[in-house]
Amino acid sequence: MPSGWNDEVSSSQRYDSCTHNPHYENNNFGGAIYPCTCSSMGVMNDKTSSEKWS
């Protein structure tokens, strides 16, 4: 995550043809995974430390 964004993500939105955007609890894609495809972060609200786009 960019500086200042660790544990700050409260929502996510897909972009273009992106089908999912998993959010990870820890740096370097570790810990719990929330396969976000919607505007609600559920249990990962303000807990994302890394994410991927695909």
C-alpha positions as CSV (number, residue, x, y, z in Angstrom):
1,M,0.0,0.0,0.0
2,P,1.2,3.5,-0.6
3,S,2.5,5.4,2.4
4,G,-0.3,6.4,4.8
5,W,-2.8,3.8,3.4
6,N,-2.1,0.8,5.6
7,D,-5.3,-0.2,7.4
8,E,-7.2,2.7,5.9
9,V,-9.2,1.2,3.0
10,S,-13.0,1.4,3.7
11,S,-14.3,0.7,0.2
12,S,-13.2,-0.6,-3.2
13,Q,-14.6,-0.4,-6.7
14,R,-13.8,-2.5,-9.8
15,Y,-12.2,-0.7,-12.7
16,D,-12.8,-1.5,-16.4
17,S,-12.5,-5.2,-16.9
18,C,-11.2,-6.0,-13.5
19,T,-13.3,-8.9,-12.0
20,H,-11.9,-8.9,-8.5
21,N,-9.6,-7.0,-6.2
22,P,-8.5,-9.1,-3.3
23,H,-7.4,-7.3,-0.1
24,Y,-4.9,-8.9,2.2
25,E,-4.6,-8.4,6.0
26,N,-0.8,-8.2,5.9
27,N,2.0,-6.8,3.8
28,N,3.2,-8.8,0.8
29,F,-0.2,-10.5,0.3
30,G,-0.2,-12.4,3.6
31,G,-2.8,-13.1,6.3
32,A,-6.5,-13.1,5.7
33,I,-7.9,-12.5,2.2
34,Y,-11.1,-10.6,1.4
35,P,-12.0,-11.2,-2.3
36,C,-13.6,-7.7,-2.7
37,T,-15.9,-7.2,-5.7
38,C,-18.1,-4.6,-4.2
39,S,-18.2,-1.3,-2.4
40,S,-18.3,-2.8,1.1
41,M,-15.2,-4.1,2.7
42,G,-17.0,-6.2,5.3
43,V,-14.7,-7.7,7.9
44,M,-11.6,-6.1,6.1
45,N,-12.8,-2.6,6.7
46,D,-9.7,-0.5,7.7
47,K,-7.6,-3.7,7.8
48,T,-6.1,-3.9,4.3
49,S,-2.3,-3.9,4.2
50,S,-1.8,-5.1,0.5
51,E,-4.0,-5.7,-2.5
52,K,-3.9,-7.0,-6.1
53,W,-5.9,-6.1,-9.2
54,S,-6.9,-8.5,-11.9
